[in-house]
């Protein structure tokens, strides 16, 4: 079972955190990082970027092939 955002906020309220602001495709995104474990944020962001790129390529490919 997944925790709600409120439950996670309570669970990790005493953990150190950092806030960054990014602009992605013209949309301002605020990312709050809570340091609760040993994941490398670079690995997480790289996986996200790869998944997004693959998703975008697969969405474009069918229409490009029919044009």
N, CA, C and O atoms as CSV, one atom per row, in Angstrom:
chain,resi,resn,atom,element,x,y,z
A,1,UNK,N,N,0.830,-1.183,0.000
A,1,UNK,CA,C,0.000,0.000,0.000
A,1,UNK,C,C,0.873,1.245,0.000
A,1,UNK,O,O,1.851,1.319,0.743
A,2,UNK,N,N,0.524,2.221,-0.830
A,2,UNK,CA,C,1.306,3.454,-0.929
A,2,UNK,C,C,0.831,4.469,0.106
A,2,UNK,O,O,-0.360,4.579,0.397
A,3,UNK,N,N,1.789,5.203,0.650
A,3,UNK,CA,C,1.459,6.254,1.604
A,3,UNK,C,C,0.893,7.466,0.872
A,3,UNK,O,O,1.232,7.725,-0.283
A,4,UNK,N,N,0.033,8.197,1.556
A,4,UNK,CA,C,-0.443,9.453,0.994
A,4,UNK,C,C,0.654,10.494,1.158
A,4,UNK,O,O,1.590,10.296,1.932
A,5,UNK,N,N,0.541,11.614,0.424
A,5,UNK,CA,C,1.530,12.673,0.522
A,5,UNK,C,C,1.588,13.211,1.954
A,5,UNK,O,O,2.668,13.513,2.462
A,6,UNK,N,N,0.446,13.326,2.592
A,6,UNK,CA,C,0.404,13.821,3.971
A,6,UNK,C,C,1.135,12.869,4.917
A,6,UNK,O,O,1.859,13.315,5.807
A,7,UNK,N,N,0.950,11.561,4.730
A,7,UNK,CA,C,1.647,10.584,5.566
A,7,UNK,C,C,3.155,10.647,5.343
A,7,UNK,O,O,3.931,10.557,6.294
A,8,UNK,N,N,3.565,10.799,4.100
A,8,UNK,CA,C,4.997,10.885,3.812
A,8,UNK,C,C,5.581,12.177,4.383
A,8,UNK,O,O,6.693,12.171,4.911
A,9,UNK,N,N,4.840,13.287,4.282
A,9,UNK,CA,C,5.319,14.540,4.870
A,9,UNK,C,C,5.564,14.379,6.363
A,9,UNK,O,O,6.574,14.850,6.886
A,10,UNK,N,N,4.652,13.722,7.037
A,10,UNK,CA,C,4.801,13.498,8.476
A,10,UNK,C,C,5.968,12.553,8.764
A,10,UNK,O,O,6.755,12.792,9.680
A,11,UNK,N,N,6.074,11.499,7.993
A,11,UNK,CA,C,7.117,10.497,8.203
A,11,UNK,C,C,8.514,11.091,8.031
A,11,UNK,O,O,9.427,10.745,8.781
A,12,UNK,N,N,8.691,11.979,7.054
A,12,UNK,CA,C,10.018,12.473,6.712
A,12,UNK,C,C,10.244,13.927,7.105
A,12,UNK,O,O,11.183,14.554,6.615
A,13,UNK,N,N,9.407,14.474,7.976
A,13,UNK,CA,C,9.492,15.892,8.322
A,13,UNK,C,C,10.819,16.285,8.962
A,13,UNK,O,O,11.230,17.440,8.848
A,14,UNK,N,N,11.494,15.367,9.626
A,14,UNK,CA,C,12.752,15.685,10.297
A,14,UNK,C,C,13.982,15.395,9.436
A,14,UNK,O,O,15.109,15.633,9.871
A,15,UNK,N,N,13.778,14.889,8.232
A,15,UNK,CA,C,14.895,14.583,7.340
A,15,UNK,C,C,15.375,15.870,6.659
A,15,UNK,O,O,14.579,16.775,6.407
A,16,UNK,N,N,16.672,15.948,6.364
A,16,UNK,CA,C,17.159,17.122,5.635
A,16,UNK,C,C,16.549,17.160,4.235
A,16,UNK,O,O,16.263,16.120,3.641
A,17,UNK,N,N,16.355,18.377,3.717
A,17,UNK,CA,C,15.782,18.506,2.386
A,17,UNK,C,C,16.383,19.688,1.654
A,17,UNK,O,O,17.035,20.545,2.251
A,18,UNK,N,N,16.154,19.719,0.352
A,18,UNK,CA,C,16.656,20.791,-0.503
A,18,UNK,C,C,15.603,21.065,-1.568
A,18,UNK,O,O,14.981,20.132,-2.076
A,19,UNK,N,N,15.396,22.334,-1.911
A,19,UNK,CA,C,14.402,22.707,-2.910
A,19,UNK,C,C,15.114,23.296,-4.125
A,19,UNK,O,O,15.942,24.197,-3.990
A,20,UNK,N,N,14.790,22.785,-5.308
A,20,UNK,CA,C,15.316,23.302,-6.570
A,20,UNK,C,C,14.169,23.664,-7.488
A,20,UNK,O,O,13.106,23.046,-7.435
A,21,UNK,N,N,14.378,24.655,-8.325
A,21,UNK,CA,C,13.388,25.039,-9.330
A,21,UNK,C,C,13.992,24.789,-10.704
A,21,UNK,O,O,15.114,25.210,-10.987
A,22,UNK,N,N,13.244,24.105,-11.547
A,22,UNK,CA,C,13.678,23.788,-12.901
A,22,UNK,C,C,12.609,24.272,-13.883
A,22,UNK,O,O,11.438,24.392,-13.523
A,23,UNK,N,N,13.014,24.546,-15.112
A,23,UNK,CA,C,12.057,24.847,-16.166
A,23,UNK,C,C,12.161,23.725,-17.190
A,23,UNK,O,O,13.221,23.501,-17.775
A,24,UNK,N,N,11.048,23.022,-17.402
A,24,UNK,CA,C,10.993,21.894,-18.324
A,24,UNK,C,C,9.933,22.210,-19.369
A,24,UNK,O,O,8.754,22.347,-19.043
A,25,UNK,N,N,10.349,22.323,-20.614
A,25,UNK,CA,C,9.430,22.642,-21.708
A,25,UNK,C,C,8.579,23.868,-21.394
A,25,UNK,O,O,7.383,23.895,-21.684
A,26,UNK,N,N,9.207,24.883,-20.799
A,26,UNK,CA,C,8.508,26.123,-20.488
A,26,UNK,C,C,7.664,26.080,-19.232
A,26,UNK,O,O,7.043,27.084,-18.883
A,27,UNK,N,N,7.618,24.954,-18.540
A,27,UNK,CA,C,6.842,24.819,-17.314
A,27,UNK,C,C,7.779,24.855,-16.117
A,27,UNK,O,O,8.751,24.101,-16.066
A,28,UNK,N,N,7.498,25.721,-15.158
A,28,UNK,CA,C,8.311,25.837,-13.953
A,28,UNK,C,C,7.956,24.695,-13.007
A,28,UNK,O,O,6.792,24.511,-12.650
A,29,UNK,N,N,8.967,23.931,-12.605
A,29,UNK,CA,C,8.774,22.786,-11.703
A,29,UNK,C,C,9.597,23.019,-10.440
A,29,UNK,O,O,10.777,23.363,-10.511
A,30,UNK,N,N,8.970,22.829,-9.295
A,30,UNK,CA,C,9.665,22.944,-8.019
A,30,UNK,C,C,9.818,21.535,-7.468
A,30,UNK,O,O,8.836,20.819,-7.274
A,31,UNK,N,N,11.064,21.149,-7.220
A,31,UNK,CA,C,11.358,19.808,-6.729
A,31,UNK,C,C,11.920,19.925,-5.318
A,31,UNK,O,O,12.928,20.593,-5.089
A,32,UNK,N,N,11.257,19.269,-4.385
A,32,UNK,CA,C,11.733,19.211,-3.007
A,32,UNK,C,C,12.320,17.826,-2.788
A,32,UNK,O,O,11.612,16.823,-2.870
A,33,UNK,N,N,13.604,17.776,-2.511
A,33,UNK,CA,C,14.306,16.511,-2.302
A,33,UNK,C,C,14.481,16.277,-0.810
A,33,UNK,O,O,15.097,17.089,-0.119
A,34,UNK,N,N,13.941,15.171,-0.314
A,34,UNK,CA,C,14.124,14.768,1.077
A,34,UNK,C,C,15.168,13.666,1.090
A,34,UNK,O,O,15.029,12.669,0.382
A,35,UNK,N,N,16.205,13.835,1.885
A,35,UNK,CA,C,17.287,12.871,1.938
A,35,UNK,C,C,16.958,11.811,2.977
A,35,UNK,O,O,17.212,11.986,4.169
A,36,UNK,N,N,16.380,10.696,2.498
A,36,UNK,CA,C,15.916,9.653,3.409
A,36,UNK,C,C,16.604,8.316,3.177
A,36,UNK,O,O,16.414,7.376,3.948
A,37,UNK,N,N,17.393,8.228,2.129
A,37,UNK,CA,C,18.003,6.943,1.817
A,37,UNK,C,C,19.294,7.112,1.066
A,37,UNK,O,O,19.985,8.121,1.202
A,38,UNK,N,N,19.614,6.112,0.268
A,38,UNK,CA,C,20.901,6.121,-0.405
A,38,UNK,C,C,20.790,6.174,-1.929
A,38,UNK,O,O,21.750,5.834,-2.622
A,39,UNK,N,N,19.634,6.595,-2.469
A,39,UNK,CA,C,19.515,6.706,-3.924
A,39,UNK,C,C,20.309,7.902,-4.422
A,39,UNK,O,O,20.379,8.938,-3.761
A,40,UNK,N,N,20.902,7.746,-5.587
A,40,UNK,CA,C,21.652,8.820,-6.221
A,40,UNK,C,C,20.699,9.603,-7.118
A,40,UNK,O,O,20.150,9.043,-8.067
A,41,UNK,N,N,20.497,10.879,-6.836
A,41,UNK,CA,C,19.545,11.694,-7.594
A,41,UNK,C,C,19.918,11.742,-9.077
A,41,UNK,O,O,19.035,11.842,-9.929
A,42,UNK,N,N,21.196,11.674,-9.390
A,42,UNK,CA,C,21.612,11.675,-10.798
A,42,UNK,C,C,21.092,10.424,-11.515
A,42,UNK,O,O,20.646,10.505,-12.659
A,43,UNK,N,N,21.150,9.283,-10.852
A,43,UNK,CA,C,20.627,8.051,-11.445
A,43,UNK,C,C,19.117,8.132,-11.633
A,43,UNK,O,O,18.589,7.710,-12.662
A,44,UNK,N,N,18.429,8.674,-10.641
A,44,UNK,CA,C,16.974,8.799,-10.707
A,44,UNK,C,C,16.568,9.723,-11.857
A,44,UNK,O,O,15.667,9.396,-12.630
A,45,UNK,N,N,17.236,10.882,-11.970
A,45,UNK,CA,C,16.902,11.842,-13.027
A,45,UNK,C,C,17.256,11.285,-14.408
A,45,UNK,O,O,16.527,11.529,-15.370
A,46,UNK,N,N,18.346,10.550,-14.522
A,46,UNK,CA,C,18.737,9.953,-15.804
A,46,UNK,C,C,17.687,8.933,-16.237
A,46,UNK,O,O,17.303,8.899,-17.406
A,47,UNK,N,N,17.223,8.108,-15.310
A,47,UNK,CA,C,16.190,7.119,-15.625
A,47,UNK,C,C,14.908,7.813,-16.063
A,47,UNK,O,O,14.267,7.386,-17.023
A,48,UNK,N,N,14.529,8.884,-15.363
A,48,UNK,CA,C,13.342,9.654,-15.738
A,48,UNK,C,C,13.502,10.224,-17.150
A,48,UNK,O,O,12.583,10.136,-17.963
A,49,UNK,N,N,14.665,10.807,-17.439
A,49,UNK,CA,C,14.913,11.400,-18.754
A,49,UNK,C,C,14.868,10.339,-19.850
A,49,UNK,O,O,14.298,10.569,-20.916
A,50,UNK,N,N,15.465,9.184,-19.591
A,50,UNK,CA,C,15.443,8.102,-20.580
A,50,UNK,C,C,14.022,7.612,-20.828
A,50,UNK,O,O,13.631,7.390,-21.974
A,51,UNK,N,N,13.252,7.444,-19.762
A,51,UNK,CA,C,11.862,6.993,-19.905
A,51,UNK,C,C,11.035,8.008,-20.685
A,51,UNK,O,O,10.233,7.638,-21.542
A,52,UNK,N,N,11.234,9.279,-20.385
A,52,UNK,CA,C,10.473,10.321,-21.083
A,52,UNK,C,C,10.864,10.382,-22.564
A,52,UNK,O,O,9.994,10.492,-23.428
A,53,UNK,N,N,12.148,10.312,-22.856
A,53,UNK,CA,C,12.598,10.349,-24.239
A,53,UNK,C,C,12.045,9.154,-25.023
A,53,UNK,O,O,11.589,9.306,-26.157
A,54,UNK,N,N,12.088,7.986,-24.423
A,54,UNK,CA,C,11.571,6.791,-25.091
A,54,UNK,C,C,10.067,6.930,-25.329
A,54,UNK,O,O,9.569,6.579,-26.399
A,55,UNK,N,N,9.361,7.432,-24.351
A,55,UNK,CA,C,7.924,7.630,-24.478
A,55,UNK,C,C,7.605,8.605,-25.615
A,55,UNK,O,O,6.704,8.366,-26.419
A,56,UNK,N,N,8.361,9.705,-25.667
A,56,UNK,CA,C,8.135,10.696,-26.724
A,56,UNK,C,C,8.472,10.119,-28.094
A,56,UNK,O,O,7.761,10.381,-29.064
A,57,UNK,N,N,9.537,9.343,-28.187
A,57,UNK,CA,C,9.912,8.749,-29.475
A,57,UNK,C,C,8.855,7.754,-29.940
A,57,UNK,O,O,8.517,7.712,-31.123
A,58,UNK,N,N,8.333,6.956,-29.017
A,58,UNK,CA,C,7.331,5.961,-29.394
A,58,UNK,C,C,6.015,6.622,-29.785
A,58,UNK,O,O,5.301,6.111,-30.648
A,59,UNK,N,N,5.685,7.752,-29.160
A,59,UNK,CA,C,4.475,8.487,-29.525
A,59,UNK,C,C,4.603,9.124,-30.901
A,59,UNK,O,O,3.611,9.242,-31.621
A,60,UNK,N,N,5.808,9.537,-31.277
A,60,UNK,CA,C,6.040,10.197,-32.571
A,60,UNK,C,C,6.155,9.178,-33.695
A,60,UNK,O,O,5.709,9.437,-34.813
A,61,UNK,N,N,6.742,8.035,-33.416
A,61,UNK,CA,C,7.036,7.060,-34.472
A,61,UNK,C,C,5.810,6.634,-35.287
A,61,UNK,O,O,5.901,6.643,-36.515
A,62,UNK,N,N,4.687,6.269,-34.698
A,62,UNK,CA,C,3.554,5.820,-35.524
A,62,UNK,C,C,3.050,6.912,-36.470
A,62,UNK,O,O,2.752,6.621,-37.629
A,63,UNK,N,N,2.948,8.155,-36.009
A,63,UNK,CA,C,2.446,9.209,-36.893
A,63,UNK,C,C,3.471,9.534,-37.967
A,63,UNK,O,O,3.082,9.873,-39.084
A,64,UNK,N,N,4.764,9.446,-37.675
A,64,UNK,CA,C,5.797,9.715,-38.665
A,64,UNK,C,C,5.770,8.644,-39.763
A,64,UNK,O,O,6.045,8.937,-40.927
A,65,UNK,N,N,5.442,7.422,-39.393
A,65,UNK,CA,C,5.432,6.336,-40.365
A,65,UNK,C,C,4.213,6.416,-41.288
A,65,UNK,O,O,4.265,5.940,-42.422
A,66,UNK,N,N,3.137,7.004,-40.816
A,66,UNK,CA,C,1.917,7.096,-41.634
A,66,UNK,C,C,1.887,8.343,-42.492
A,66,UNK,O,O,1.042,8.458,-43.380
A,67,UNK,N,N,2.788,9.279,-42.250
A,67,UNK,CA,C,2.776,10.546,-43.002
A,67,UNK,C,C,3.378,10.384,-44.364
A,67,UNK,O,O,3.448,11.347,-45.127
